């Protein structure tokens, strides 16, 4: 749900609220901004940031190109483009409803290189062919 435009120091952009009406972030231009104030708001397993799945699908992801998380406790700013968010985010439910979690390895920080693109899968070796029928003598078959 879109909340009323706020007043004060964090009033730029459109506030986003969850279903209970709590502010969870803001859309500023084509970016979604979330502020994490305390270290216990960051997930430990898997290490990353959680987002309300309903709000992200209905209100945020169709309208933005980038997701930005600002950590107040250590001064870091993490960014991820929406394509990476959709591809690598996991869905979890730990009692507060479904959440999307994007692990820290997929976030880009200033001064840190972007995550490496996925490698193409390695070619699967072809199975060993059966020996030709002309081989004489005992032939051991597969055990399993």
N, C-alpha and C positions, 0 to 999 in steps of 0.2 A: 504494500500500500504506500502511496505517496503521502507523506506528512505535510503539514503546512510549512511553508518556507520559514525557517527560523530567523531569529534575530541574535545579534551578538557576534562573537569572534569566529564561530564555525558556521556561518550562515550562507556561504557560497554554494551554489548547486542545489539539487533537489534531494531532500532527505528521503531515505528509504527506511521503512519500518517493517518489522515482522508481523505476524498475524495478531499478536497481542498489543501492537501499537508501540513497541520499543524501537527506538532509532538504532539501526544497525550499520548505517553507512550513508554515503551521498554520491549522487551522480553529478559530476562536474564535467560539462562538455561531453566527450565520448569516453570518459574514464569513470570507474567506480572506485571510490575511496573508502577504506575501512581503517579505523584507528584502533590499535591494540595498546591499551594503557598499562597492563600488568603482564608479567611473564607467565602467570598461570592461565592466561587467556590463549596461550599458544599450545597446541596439542603436542603431547610428548610421544605418542605412539599411534600413528606415524607422526614424526615431527612435521608440523605444518600448521596451516590456518584453516579454521572451520567456517563455513558459510551456510546459512539457512537455505536448504535446497529449494523450497517453494519460492522464496523471495528471489533467488538467483534466476530460476527458470522463468518466472512470471514478470519480474520487474527489471532485472539488471542485465542479464546476458543478451537479450534481444536489442538493447539500446546502447551498448558500450563496445569499445574495441580493446580496452585495457583494464585490468584489475590492479589496483594499487593498495598495498597494506603498509601503513606507517606504524612502526613500533616506537612508542614513547619511552619504553624502559631502556632501550639501547641505541636509539637514534637511527636505526636502519630503515630503509625504504625498499620494499620488495615490489616488483612488478611482474605481471604475466599477461600475455595477450590472450584473448578469449579463445582462440583456436587451441592453444596449449592447455588452457584451463579445461575446456570441454574434453580434450583427448586424455589428459592425465589425471583428472580429479577422480577421487574415489568417493563412494557413498557409504556413510556410516550412520548408525543410529545408537546413541548411547543414552537414551532416555529423554532427550530434548527434541525428538523428532528427527527426520532425515537431514543430514548435513553433507555438504560436499567438502572434501579435504584435498587440497593440493599440496603434496609433500614439498619440503623446502628445496629439494634438488631441482625442481622445475621453476622456481622463482628466479628472477634476475635482480641482482643488486648492483648499484653503481660500484665500479671498480672490480667486479667479479665477472668473468666471461659468461656468456650465455650458455645454457645447457647444450651439450653436444647432441646433434640430431641422431635419431635412431639409426643403427646400422641395418643394412638389408640382411634378412635371414641367410644364414649359411646354407649352401646347397646340401641336401640330404644325400649321403652316398647311397648308391643303388645297392640292393641286397646282393650278397654273394650268389652267383648262379650255381645251380645244381651241377654236379659233375656230369660229363657226357655219359651216355648209356654204354659206350664202348669200353669203359673202365671195368677191368675185371677185378675180382677180389671183393672182400667185405668193405662196405661203405657205412660209416657211422652216420646215423641220422641226428637230428637236433634232439637235445634232451628236454628242452622246454618249449 
